[in-house]
């Protein structure tokens, strides 16, 4: 039985993520945990997150989970979701905080001047709702998911990787932005697979079978 820990640092949509994983992998041992020792022995780790980046980083540090998450991201199949993607990078425009700096890049805010739809209408920030993800490369986590499939987003900031080889998927909302990254044992997405119907469930199922 595969043990997967959904990291609890007080800032994620934890129950929905855990329930979605249980649905696609009914034989897995799915745990929501804020115990660094439990994260260390898990076979797979999922770091969700929602809310403000400064709050997320503060809570991660306050609960003593920073090193456990960094170690997991270097040692085992690791899935980051929303802020769980953003915290893998460095400087964040939101609050001027610094993420875990596991991947090179920054986290800017959507530029308001560019938030214009093709018909000239203003686009709202946060980017909230369904949007298409164009797959940048073949990857095990895209298996069985059509290129251009729609996923559910809620965010005002996005990641800007320093090197394009990190980009696994992109989305257009006023501007093109990176909506998925991949490197070695890490896969992380800006959207919420647990809220993204069949495509999201397939991605979670692929993660549970992934052996990078």
Beta strands, then each sheet from edge to edge (+ up, - down):
strand 1: 3-7
strand 2: 29-33
strand 3: 44-47
strand 4: 77-81
strand 5: 105-109
strand 6: 127-132
strand 7: 134-135
strand 8: 150-155
strand 9: 157-161
strand 10: 167-172
strand 11: 176-183
strand 12: 186-189
sheet 1: 2+ 1+ 3+ 4+ 12+ 11- 10+ 7-
sheet 2: 5+ 9-
sheet 3: 6+ 8-
end
